[in-house]
């Protein structure tokens, strides 16, 4: 089980990078599962973006889906570092994207489907 704080390097030109405004972060984990790197290239070929990685352990930490207003998945628990007066950067980014995309008409030309692998 991965438990505790682990480093993550965020790739530029991603939603995660725009939310954090930083390339290096540390987030809290509490889980047993990881992305299987054996399937990584196949998933990326279908539109999955690996936006954050633990370089020391060669583990995927954050993913995104290409051309989606806000599809960000993480291995860590952002809620553990979020407070009412200081929301976590991913929650702030999600709310900002939700406000920007007010109705379905703004989604024209964008794929909102999750690619089948």
Residue pairs with C-beta under 8 A, 6 or more apart in sequence:
1 30
1 31
1 32
2 29
2 30
2 31
2 32
2 34
2 75
3 29
3 30
4 28
4 29
5 26
5 27
5 28
5 29
6 26
6 27
6 29
6 54
6 57
6 61
6 76
7 24
7 25
7 26
7 54
7 55
7 56
8 24
8 25
8 26
8 27
8 52
8 53
8 54
8 61
8 62
8 76
9 23
9 24
9 52
9 53
9 54
9 55
10 16
10 17
10 20
10 22
10 23
10 24
10 25
10 51
10 52
10 62
11 17
11 23
11 49
11 50
11 51
11 52
11 53
12 23
14 49
14 51
14 52
14 62
14 64
15 51
15 64
15 70
15 72
15 93
15 97
16 51
16 52
16 62
16 64
16 72
16 90
17 23
17 51
18 93
19 72
19 89
19 90
19 92
19 93
20 89
21 89
25 52
27 61
27 74
27 76
27 77
27 78
27 81
28 76
28 77
28 80
28 81
29 75
29 76
29 77
30 77
31 75
34 59
34 60
34 75
35 59
35 60
35 63
35 75
37 58
37 60
39 117
40 50
40 60
42 117
43 117
44 50
46 115
46 116
46 117
47 65
47 66
47 67
47 111
47 115
48 63
48 64
48 65
48 66
48 115
49 63
49 64
49 65
49 66
50 60
50 62
50 63
51 62
51 63
51 64
51 72
52 60
52 61
52 62
52 74
53 59
53 60
53 61
53 62
54 61
59 75
60 75
61 74
61 75
61 76
62 72
62 73
62 74
62 75
63 72
63 73
63 74
64 71
64 72
64 73
65 71
65 111
65 114
65 115
66 111
67 110
67 111
68 110
68 111
68 112
69 97
69 100
69 101
69 107
69 110
69 112
70 93
70 94
70 97
70 98
70 101
71 114
72 90
72 93
72 94
74 90
78 88
78 89
78 90
78 91
79 88
81 88
82 88
82 91
87 95
100 106
101 107
